[in-house]
């Protein structure tokens, strides 16, 4: 299996990489699913991550996102993020698509990342969409202890919200179109740390499989893609990806 994976990786002319929460979890950022069964099991996902939930309790939702944002700011890119960035220096074309709302890929050196679920580091008005810039701060935010009132929009005075995709909201159309086009044009797809449960992003690997594009999955746990992908590699992205890179390009 490894030899076949290496051959496909070395010969690809357009690699598409799709990453999910698993790769950032290796940098210490809790995944949403872990969170909902752990620290805040008393809060439904929609109460924290929907327009309705935000409207009902802005301080709770904003406090949770501020906790997540500060965790992301203190996290560092791991070897998985770094290897994906290095692949772009070895291959003719690499398109990186992520479900993650952190900026660890960018800090690892990747450019032009397609963020399908938005960015936790940006914010905008809940009503008029006017952008809001977070002030620099070294404060430690805890949850659920920290209930934080959201700032007000300087343009219309309404609440500011995180610039992420909430439940029942559409993904950014331009980024989704670019992601779908890249999958249709690529000759190899690397799927890293994503559960495959969240649609419409979960359709992207299926689109590649339907088109008989070679697919490589890297994941710690079982997913619905295990028996569908060309190569299924179980383990941490921060371990497997550097090993693949080393064997493909340094040996």
N, C-alpha and C positions, 0 to 999 in steps of 0.2 A: 504493500500500500504506500509506504513512504517513498519508494523509488518512483512510482507512478505520479505521486504528488509533486515530487521535485521536478520531474520532466515537464509536467504541465506548467509549473510555476516558471521555470527557466525559459520556456518557449512562448509564453503568452505575449501578445502585443497590446492587449487592453485588459487590465485587471480591474474588476469592481470589488471593493471591500465594503461589506455591510457590518456595522458593529452595533451591539446592544449593551445593556446595563452590565453584563458580565465582565467586560473588559475594564470598565471603570470601577467595578467592585474590587478588583485586584489592587486599586489605588486607595482603597478605604472608603469609597463612596457607597453607602447602602443602596441596594436596589429597592425599587418601589414595592415589589412583592415581599421582600424580607421585612421591610418597614411595616407593612400592613399586618404581618403576623407577629411583630415584635413590639417596638417601642410604642407605636400608636395604634394598637389593635382595636382600641375603643373608637377610632374614627374611621368612617367609611371613606374609600377613595374619592367618591364624588363630593364629599363634604370638604375635602382639601383641594381637589383638582377639577372643579367645574365652575362655570359662571354662576350657577345657582348657589352653590356652597359658598363661594366668595361673597356673593351679595348678602347672604344670611349672616355670615360671621367673617368680615374682612380681616380682623385682627388675628384670628386663628389661622386662616389660610396664608396670610402674608408672613406671619411668624414662622410657619412651617417652611415656606419657600426661602425665607431668610436663613433659617437653619441649614437648609440644603445648599444654598449659595455659599455660605461661609465654609461649609465642609468642602465644597468643590474648590474654593480659593486656597484652602490649606493643603489640598491633595497635590500629588506630583504625578506626572505621566509615568507609567510603568514600561517595562521592556516590550510589552505588546504594542502600546502606542508608538514607541520609538521605532520598532521594527516596521510597522506600517509606513511610517514616514520614510524610512530608508528604502523601502521597496520602490518608492516613487523616483529614486535616483538610479535604479537599476533597470527599470522596465520602460518601454516606450510610452505607455499611458496608464495612469492609475486614477480611478474615480473613487473617492471615499464618501460613503453615505453613512450617517449615524442616526440612531434613535436617541442618543444621549444629549442632554441639555448642558453638559459641562463643556469646557474648552481644552480638555486634556490633549486632544488630537492636535490642536493648533499649537499648544505649548510644546508638544513633542516635535514639531516641525512640519506637520502636514498643512497644505494650503488648499484653499477653495473647497472646504469641507461642506457637504450638503447636509444641513441640520434639518431633518424632517419633523422634529418635535420642538423646534425653537431653541432658544438659549436662556438659561437661568440667569445669565449675567446681564441681560438687557430687560427693560421694562417699558410699559407704555400705558397710556390712559385707558381705563376700562371702557370709556364711552367714545372719545374722539380719536383715540389711537396715537395721540401726540407722544413722542418718545420721552423717556425719563432716564436720566443718568444717575446711577448709584454713586453716592459719595464714598470716598475712600474711608475705610474704618478698620480698626483692629479689634473691635468688640467681639466677644465670644457670645454666640447666640445658642440657647438651649431650647429644646422642645420636649414636652409641651409647656415648659415653664414660661417661655417667652411668647406672650401675646403682644403683637406689635401692630399698631395702627398703620395702615399703608399711607404713604405720602399722598398729597393731593396734586392733581395735574395743574401745572402753572398756566395752562391755556384756558381750561374750562372749569377747573375746580373739583372735578370728580376724582374718585379713587384711582390710584395707579395699580396696575396688576403685572405679574410676571409675563414676559413675552415668550410663553410656552404654549403648546397645544394642550388644551384641556379636553375632558370627556365631552363627546358630541360636538367637537369643533373640527373643522376641516384642516387638513395639513396644508402648509404653504404650497400653493398650486405650482409655482415656478420650480421649486426644489423637487417636488414630486415628479413633474414632467421630465426634468433633467435626470432624475434617478431612473425612471422607467426607460428612457432613451438609452442611458448608459448600459443598463442590463441587456437591452436588445442588441447593442452593438459590441459588447465585450465577448471575449473568448474564454474567460475564466472568472469565476465569482468565489470570493472568500467570505464566509459567513461566520462572524466571531461574536460569541457571547450574547446571542439573542435567543429568546425563548421561542419566537415564532408564533406567539399568541396575539400580538397586537397588530390589528389591521388598520389601514391598508398596507403597511410596511411588510407584513408577513407574506404578501403576494409577490414581493420582488424575487425571493429565492425560487418560488414556484414558477414564475415567469421564465427564469433561467433554465430550470429543469425541463419545462415544457418545450423549450427551444433546443434541448440537448446540449446546453452549454455545460462545460465541466464545472462542478461545484465542490468546494472544500468547506466542511463545517469544522469549527474549533469550538468546543463547549465542554464545560465541566460535567454537565448533567445530560440526561436523555431529553431529546426533543422530538417533535413530530417529523423532523427532517432526517432523522438518523438513517432511515431505510430508503430515503429518496435521493440523497446527495451522492455524488460520485465517490467522494472520500470523506469519512467521518473520523475525526481525530478528537479523542477525549482527553481533556486536561486543561491547564491554565494557559490562557493566551500568552502571558508573560514568559512562559516556558517553551511552549510549542512553536510560536512564531519565530523567536530568535534562533531556535534549532533549525527550522526549515530554511531560514535566511542563510545561516552559516553553511549548511550542506549544499544549498543551491548556488550560492554566489561567492563563497570564500574557500571552498575545498576543491 
